[in-house]
Amino acid sequence: MPGSELYEQFMALHTRDGGLVMPNAWDGLSTLMLADAGFEAIATSSAAIAATLGRLDGRHQVTREEHLEHARLLGRLTGLPVNGDFEDGYGDTPEDVAATVEAAVESGLAGIGWRTPRAIPICRSATSTKQSVAYVAPLTL
């Protein structure tokens, strides 16, 4: 399914009555099991990816490309929308985070999130939330 269709499907899941329960998959097998159990979207987990590679979870212990390849695998196996957990956006600047978002979109991910203290300066460097969103808004589907 093309990325824009997955994005629309993902948005519909988020906005419907009843909400969305989206599990984190560790690998291909857990992804297939979650899809078989009826989940309608899958999320990646930086800790899960690191563990399956024999690494500790932490800042860039898994590269952006490794994370993207893992997310592409989950999508290929199930055809479900995939949301990527991308640590700090793999960068220190808004442009770095925007490059990660662009790579995620190009890889067919339906959503992306980042959430570490390293991401806070990116938001603080903007004078408003609107300006923070403007860094990545042109990259959305």
C-alpha positions, 0 to 999 in steps of 0.5 A, a space after each residue: 500500500 502506498 505511504 499516503 494510503 497508510 498515512 490516511 489509514 493511520 489517521 483514521 485509526 487515531 480519530 475514530 471513536 474508541 481510540 487506538 491500541 498500538 503495540 510495540 513489536 520487537 522483531 518480525 515474528 512479534 510483528 506477525 503475531 500482533 497482526 494475527 491478534 488483530 492489531 491494526 497498526 504497529 509501532 517500533 521501539 528503540 529499546 526493542 530494536 537495540 535488544 534484538 541487535 544485542 545493544 543497549 537502548 540509548 542515544 544512537 546505539 541503533 542508527 537511523 538507517 537500521 531503525 528505518 530498515 527495521 520499520 520497513 520490515 514490519 510494514 512489509 510483513 504486515 501491510 499495516 501502518 507503522 509508527 516509528 519511535 525515533 529517539 531524539 529524531 537522530 539529530 541536534 538541530 531541527 534540520 536533522 530531525 526534519 531529515 529523519 522525518 523525511 527519511 521516515 516518510 520516504 520509507 513508508 512509515 505512517 507516523 513518527 515520534 521522538 521523545 528525549 531530552 535531546 529533542 527539547 532544545 529543538 522545540 525551545 529554539 523556536 519562538 512558538 509551537 507553531 514554529 516548531 511544527 513548521 520545521 517538519 510540517 512540509 514533510 508530512 504526507 
